[in-house]
Amino acid sequence: MSKQILAALAIAGCGLAMTAQADTAVTENTTIGGKAFIDLTSLDQKAAGTKTAASGFGLDVKRFYLAVNHNFDSIWSANLTTDFNYSSADAETQLFIKKAYLQAKLSDAFWVRAGSADLGWVPFVEDVYGYRYVENVLIDRTKFGTSADWGVHIGGKVADGKVGYALSLIEGNGYKNPTRSKSLDVEGRLSFTPVKGLTAALGFYNGKLGKDVEGSATPVVHTASRYNALLAYANDAFRVGGEYFISDNWTAVTSAAKDSADGLSVWGALNFNPQVSGFIRYDSAKPNKDTAPDRKDEYYNIGVATRPRKGVDLAVVYKHDEVKNAGVKASEYDEFGVWAQVAF
């Protein structure tokens, strides 16, 4: 938490310094925005066939981001993004820093960020998928990856924007836990847009997930790795796509036994008109192929979305998820309701 506080104070200090120099410059070069994910739903959740306390009706503010971005000049800028979330399922309320970084952008082909910033895979897939406010993308939903972390990040686009890349050297614990470890993890992505609307991408991750801590009573035994692939196409009428991942030892960094996992997500959407669309998605994952080879997670959603005005998206959605062990349901849930995204 100390790194997050120091980063926030440093960026705030920069903003105050610029204010003291010229109020008009700060007004012109500083932007403030936000985004909220809200849902009102009925949830029927079961564990081993018995309903859990999370079942029932509830209003959740899954995410509420407030972002401040300041441009010092044509190269240097800073970003601070806070995140609030509340879920009626676990009665959790938190306010924390998601992004806090200093950026130097030399051109569209190369930028570098220091601090907590977007990683290369999850935010990229969210943009391609288009319905993040309804559900996290595959590796985020199944906890085989996260969207941001503390470290040094580079990226850019070349070949007239047809080739994109991102590379991050990170601490590995995710943006909520900026603790030190003996080594840095690495995540990368290479994407291609050979023709308008068609996107292909490959990604990878390698590291200790922030668990290689000096003096820890739980030694690191294995290195976690993950490989990703995505293929999608979108135009004004529809979008289709899918992503796939395989991983080794993601859940077994400190365990004696090795483990592996894989998963697939496919989705499609049809635009009935510029304001209304229908969509569907299916995920299938095997999170413990070695230690629990009969364990399988299957998820799907189907819904209709509308955009009544700029910055507001509403969707009526039905979701189902179940985890089976050797064909026996270990857990499942059914959820129906309204999901919303509000951006400003």
Backbone torsions as a table, in degrees:
resi	resn	phi	psi	omega
1	MET	NA	-30.5	-178.5
2	SER	-61.1	-39.0	178.4
3	LYS	-64.5	-40.1	179.6
4	GLN	-63.0	-44.5	-178.8
5	ILE	-64.7	-45.4	179.6
6	LEU	-61.8	-41.0	179.0
7	ALA	-63.3	-42.3	179.5
8	ALA	-64.0	-43.3	-179.9
9	LEU	-65.1	-38.0	179.8
10	ALA	-63.7	-45.1	-179.7
11	ILE	-68.4	-40.6	177.2
12	ALA	-62.0	-38.8	178.8
13	GLY	-63.4	-40.0	176.5
14	CYS	-60.4	-42.3	-179.6
15	GLY	-64.5	-41.3	179.0
16	LEU	-65.6	-38.1	178.9
17	ALA	-63.2	-42.9	179.1
18	MET	-66.0	-35.5	177.9
19	THR	-62.6	-42.2	-179.6
20	ALA	-63.1	-32.2	-178.1
21	GLN	-77.0	-45.6	-176.2
22	ALA	-163.6	107.9	-178.2
23	ASP	-60.9	-37.8	-177.2
24	THR	-66.9	-36.1	179.8
25	ALA	-64.7	-40.6	179.3
26	VAL	-64.7	-41.1	179.2
27	THR	-61.4	-40.4	-178.2
28	GLU	-75.8	-32.0	-171.1
29	ASN	-104.4	-1.8	-178.8
30	THR	-115.6	130.9	177.2
31	THR	-121.5	146.5	177.9
32	ILE	-125.8	130.9	179.6
33	GLY	-144.8	175.3	-179.9
34	GLY	-158.3	164.6	177.7
35	LYS	-152.9	133.9	179.8
36	ALA	-125.7	139.7	171.9
37	PHE	-112.0	117.8	-174.2
38	ILE	-129.8	143.4	174.7
39	ASP	-143.0	149.4	173.8
40	LEU	-126.8	109.5	-169.4
41	THR	-141.8	166.1	169.2
42	SER	-109.1	125.9	-175.2
43	LEU	-120.5	132.0	174.6
44	ASP	-120.0	100.3	-175.3
45	GLN	-114.3	135.9	-179.1
46	LYS	-131.0	145.6	171.9
47	ALA	-126.5	121.2	-176.7
48	ALA	53.9	37.9	176.0
49	GLY	84.0	-1.3	-178.3
50	THR	-112.4	133.1	179.1
51	LYS	-62.2	140.4	178.7
52	THR	-97.6	170.0	-179.7
53	ALA	-66.7	-15.4	178.8
54	ALA	-74.0	-13.3	-178.7
55	SER	-68.3	151.1	178.2
56	GLY	125.3	-167.5	179.6
57	PHE	-94.9	145.6	178.8
58	GLY	-167.2	155.5	174.2
59	LEU	-109.0	122.4	-179.4
60	ASP	-118.5	135.6	166.8
61	VAL	-103.5	90.5	-173.4
62	LYS	-66.5	-36.3	178.7
63	ARG	-151.3	142.5	171.0
64	PHE	-143.1	103.8	-178.4
65	TYR	-96.5	136.3	168.4
66	LEU	-120.3	124.9	-173.9
67	ALA	-124.1	133.8	174.0
68	VAL	-118.1	124.8	178.5
69	ASN	-123.9	129.3	179.9
70	HIS	-125.0	129.3	175.8
71	ASN	-98.7	113.9	177.4
72	PHE	-74.0	-39.4	175.7
73	ASP	-160.2	-161.6	-176.0
74	SER	-71.3	-14.1	-178.7
75	ILE	-109.9	-47.7	-169.9
76	TRP	-95.8	137.8	176.1
77	SER	-152.1	167.7	178.4
78	ALA	-140.5	149.1	-179.6
79	ASN	-134.3	136.8	172.1
80	LEU	-130.7	120.0	179.7
81	THR	-125.4	116.8	176.2
82	THR	-94.3	158.2	-176.2
83	ASP	-136.2	130.3	174.8
84	PHE	-120.6	139.6	173.4
85	ASN	-144.1	148.0	172.8
86	TYR	-141.6	131.4	176.6
87	SER	-125.9	125.5	178.6
88	SER	-67.5	-17.8	-178.8
89	ALA	-66.5	-35.6	-178.7
90	ASP	-126.1	10.0	177.3
91	ALA	52.4	41.5	-177.3
92	GLU	-103.3	129.3	173.8
93	THR	-127.0	125.3	-178.1
94	GLN	-140.0	147.2	170.5
95	LEU	-128.2	121.8	-176.3
96	PHE	-150.5	172.1	179.7
97	ILE	-90.8	128.0	174.6
98	LYS	-95.1	-48.2	179.2
99	LYS	-130.3	138.0	174.4
100	ALA	-155.1	101.6	-174.2
101	TYR	-148.0	157.7	170.7
102	LEU	-105.9	132.2	-176.3
103	GLN	-120.5	140.6	168.4
104	ALA	-119.6	114.8	179.6
105	LYS	-109.7	106.1	-179.3
106	LEU	-80.8	-30.6	177.6
107	SER	-168.9	177.2	174.8
108	ASP	-63.1	-22.2	-177.8
109	ALA	-83.2	-16.3	-177.5
110	PHE	-155.6	124.5	168.4
111	TRP	-136.9	156.6	178.1
112	VAL	-134.6	137.9	179.5
113	ARG	-126.5	140.8	176.1
114	ALA	-122.1	122.9	-178.3
115	GLY	132.2	-155.0	175.4
116	SER	-90.4	120.8	-175.9
117	ALA	-146.2	169.2	178.1
118	ASP	-57.4	138.9	170.7
119	LEU	-84.8	173.0	-170.4
120	GLY	-76.8	-26.8	-170.0
121	TRP	-97.7	-60.9	-171.0
122	VAL	-58.3	-52.2	179.4
123	PRO	-60.9	-33.7	178.3
124	PHE	-63.6	-47.5	179.8
125	VAL	-66.6	-35.9	177.5
126	GLU	-57.6	-42.7	179.8
127	ASP	-64.7	-39.6	-179.7
128	VAL	-71.0	-41.5	-177.6
129	TYR	-66.2	-50.2	173.8
130	GLY	91.2	-7.6	-177.4
131	TYR	-127.1	42.8	-179.9
132	ARG	-58.8	-34.2	-177.8
133	TYR	-67.4	-20.2	175.9
134	VAL	-83.2	-43.2	-178.4
135	GLU	-159.9	146.9	172.5
136	ASN	-61.0	153.1	175.3
137	VAL	-73.6	170.8	-164.9
138	LEU	-51.0	-58.5	-173.4
139	ILE	-72.4	-23.0	174.3
140	ASP	-74.0	-42.4	-180.0
141	ARG	-65.2	-38.9	-177.4
142	THR	-92.0	3.1	176.2
143	LYS	67.4	33.7	172.6
144	PHE	-106.1	23.4	177.7
145	GLY	172.5	168.2	178.4
146	THR	-139.2	175.1	-171.9
147	SER	-94.7	-22.4	-177.1
148	ALA	-151.4	157.3	178.7
149	ASP	-160.0	166.9	-178.9
150	TRP	-88.5	131.5	178.9
151	GLY	163.3	-151.2	177.9
152	VAL	-116.8	131.0	-172.8
153	HIS	-129.4	137.3	173.8
154	ILE	-129.0	157.5	179.2
155	GLY	-175.3	179.1	178.1
156	GLY	162.0	-177.6	177.7
157	LYS	-133.0	139.8	179.5
158	VAL	-130.9	179.8	179.0
159	ALA	55.1	51.3	-179.4
160	ASP	58.3	34.8	177.1
161	GLY	81.7	3.2	-177.2
162	LYS	-81.3	-19.7	178.9
163	VAL	-123.5	126.3	177.9
164	GLY	-122.3	153.3	178.8
165	TYR	-145.1	156.8	175.3
166	ALA	-152.0	140.1	179.4
167	LEU	-144.8	132.2	-177.7
168	SER	-132.1	133.7	168.1
169	LEU	-104.7	114.1	-165.5
170	ILE	-133.5	166.3	-179.6
171	GLU	-76.5	-27.1	171.0
172	GLY	97.8	-7.6	-179.5
173	ASN	-91.3	-7.8	-173.5
174	GLY	88.8	166.5	-173.3
175	TYR	-66.5	-20.3	-178.8
176	LYS	-79.9	-13.6	-171.7
177	ASN	-137.6	82.0	-175.5
178	PRO	-85.4	55.2	179.5
179	THR	-92.0	154.9	-178.8
180	ARG	-78.4	153.5	171.1
181	SER	-140.8	173.6	-174.8
182	LYS	-71.1	-21.5	-176.9
183	SER	-143.6	163.4	177.9
184	LEU	-100.7	145.6	174.2
185	ASP	-90.2	164.9	179.6
186	VAL	-134.2	135.1	173.9
187	GLU	-130.0	140.1	-179.3
188	GLY	-145.2	161.5	178.1
189	ARG	-149.7	143.8	172.0
190	LEU	-130.1	124.9	-176.0
191	SER	-124.4	154.5	-177.0
192	PHE	-134.6	138.0	172.2
193	THR	-129.1	78.9	-174.4
194	PRO	-65.7	-33.7	175.1
195	VAL	-136.5	159.8	-178.2
196	LYS	-57.1	127.3	176.5
197	GLY	95.8	-22.3	-178.0
198	LEU	-97.6	126.6	-178.6
199	THR	-128.6	130.1	172.9
200	ALA	-127.9	144.7	-178.1
201	ALA	-152.9	150.1	174.0
202	LEU	-128.2	143.7	-179.8
203	GLY	-143.3	164.7	178.3
204	PHE	-152.3	161.1	175.5
205	TYR	-145.6	142.7	176.1
206	ASN	-151.1	131.5	178.0
207	GLY	161.5	-170.1	-175.2
208	LYS	-101.5	3.7	179.1
209	LEU	58.3	31.8	176.7
210	GLY	73.8	11.9	-175.9
211	LYS	-94.8	-7.7	-178.6
212	ASP	-85.6	72.6	-172.6
213	VAL	-100.5	135.4	179.0
214	GLU	-59.9	129.2	176.9
215	GLY	78.9	6.2	-179.4
216	SER	-68.3	140.8	177.6
217	ALA	-75.8	-11.9	179.2
218	THR	-111.3	100.7	-176.4
219	PRO	-71.8	150.7	174.5
220	VAL	-79.6	129.3	-177.5
221	VAL	-107.8	-37.0	-174.8
222	HIS	-128.7	161.9	173.1
223	THR	-103.4	131.4	178.9
224	ALA	-82.3	140.4	175.1
225	SER	-139.6	154.2	179.4
226	ARG	-151.3	140.2	176.4
227	TYR	-127.5	137.6	-173.7
228	ASN	-126.9	151.4	173.1
229	ALA	-143.1	144.3	179.2
230	LEU	-140.4	141.6	172.7
231	LEU	-141.9	126.9	-176.5
232	ALA	-151.1	155.7	175.9
233	TYR	-140.7	138.1	-179.8
234	ALA	-144.7	141.8	170.8
235	ASN	-142.0	-168.6	-176.7
236	ASP	-67.9	-19.7	-175.4
237	ALA	-96.2	-34.1	-175.1
238	PHE	-160.2	169.2	170.8
239	ARG	-143.7	141.9	175.4
240	VAL	-137.5	152.8	179.5
241	GLY	-177.5	174.4	177.9
242	GLY	-165.1	154.4	173.7
243	GLU	-134.0	154.1	-178.0
244	TYR	-137.9	144.0	174.3
245	PHE	-138.8	151.9	167.2
246	ILE	-129.9	147.9	179.8
247	SER	-147.0	156.2	174.5
248	ASP	-125.1	131.1	171.3
249	ASN	60.8	23.9	178.1
250	TRP	-63.0	-36.2	179.3
251	THR	-102.2	11.9	-174.0
252	ALA	-135.1	28.1	-179.5
253	VAL	-60.4	-37.4	-178.9
254	THR	-110.1	14.5	-179.8
255	SER	-104.0	149.3	179.4
256	ALA	-67.2	-41.0	-177.9
257	ALA	-80.8	136.0	175.2
258	LYS	-73.7	158.8	177.7
259	ASP	-148.7	161.1	178.0
260	SER	-145.1	168.1	-177.8
261	ALA	-155.9	159.4	169.3
262	ASP	-152.9	164.6	-178.7
263	GLY	-164.7	155.9	-178.6
264	LEU	-136.4	139.6	175.1
265	SER	-133.5	129.2	176.3
266	VAL	-127.1	146.1	-177.6
267	TRP	-147.4	160.7	176.1
268	GLY	-153.6	152.8	178.6
269	ALA	-147.9	144.3	179.6
270	LEU	-124.7	125.2	180.0
271	ASN	-89.7	109.5	178.4
272	PHE	-70.9	-35.3	173.0
273	ASN	-159.5	178.8	-176.4
274	PRO	-60.8	-18.4	-177.4
275	GLN	-106.2	-14.4	-173.1
276	VAL	-131.2	135.2	177.6
277	SER	-141.8	154.5	171.6
278	GLY	-113.0	146.3	-175.8
279	PHE	-146.9	159.2	179.4
280	ILE	-150.5	150.8	179.9
281	ARG	-150.6	146.2	176.5
282	TYR	-137.6	131.0	176.4
283	ASP	-120.2	142.8	172.1
284	SER	-138.8	128.5	-177.8
285	ALA	-142.4	145.5	171.9
286	LYS	-115.8	97.4	-170.9
287	PRO	-77.8	-17.3	-177.3
288	ASN	-140.3	71.7	-172.5
289	LYS	-68.5	-24.8	-179.0
290	ASP	-98.5	-45.9	-176.5
291	THR	-83.6	-24.9	176.5
292	ALA	-145.2	73.2	-171.7
293	PRO	-63.7	-20.1	179.9
294	ASP	-92.9	3.3	-179.6
295	ARG	-83.7	130.8	-177.9
296	LYS	-143.8	138.4	178.2
297	ASP	-113.5	121.8	176.7
298	GLU	-122.2	133.7	-176.2
299	TYR	-139.1	144.6	170.4
300	TYR	-150.7	156.8	171.3
301	ASN	-140.9	157.2	176.4
302	ILE	-147.9	138.0	-176.9
303	GLY	-167.4	178.7	176.7
304	VAL	-127.8	131.8	-177.7
305	ALA	-119.4	151.4	176.9
306	THR	-141.2	153.7	176.4
307	ARG	-121.3	91.3	-176.4
308	PRO	-67.8	-25.8	176.4
309	ARG	-158.8	166.8	179.9
310	LYS	-59.0	130.8	177.5
311	GLY	89.5	-3.5	-178.8
312	VAL	-126.2	123.6	175.1
313	ASP	-122.8	134.9	177.9
314	LEU	-126.3	141.6	179.3
315	ALA	-142.5	133.3	170.5
316	VAL	-96.6	122.1	-167.6
317	VAL	-138.1	145.4	167.4
318	TYR	-115.3	132.3	180.0
319	LYS	-123.9	147.6	173.3
320	HIS	-142.9	136.5	176.9
321	ASP	-141.6	139.0	176.0
322	GLU	-146.7	143.2	176.4
323	VAL	-115.7	124.9	-178.9
324	LYS	-117.0	143.8	170.1
325	ASN	-119.2	115.5	-178.6
326	ALA	53.0	39.0	178.0
327	GLY	83.9	-5.8	179.7
328	VAL	-99.8	129.4	-177.9
329	LYS	-69.7	119.3	175.4
330	ALA	-87.4	-34.1	177.4
331	SER	-158.8	156.9	177.2
332	GLU	-163.0	158.8	171.1
333	TYR	-150.5	151.9	171.5
334	ASP	-125.3	132.7	-177.6
335	GLU	-138.0	136.9	179.1
336	PHE	-139.4	137.0	179.0
337	GLY	168.0	-156.4	-176.9
338	VAL	-116.2	129.1	175.3
339	TRP	-112.3	144.6	-177.1
340	ALA	-137.9	148.3	171.6
341	GLN	-126.1	127.2	178.0
342	VAL	-123.0	120.0	-177.6
343	ALA	-124.3	142.7	177.5
344	PHE	-147.4	NA	NA
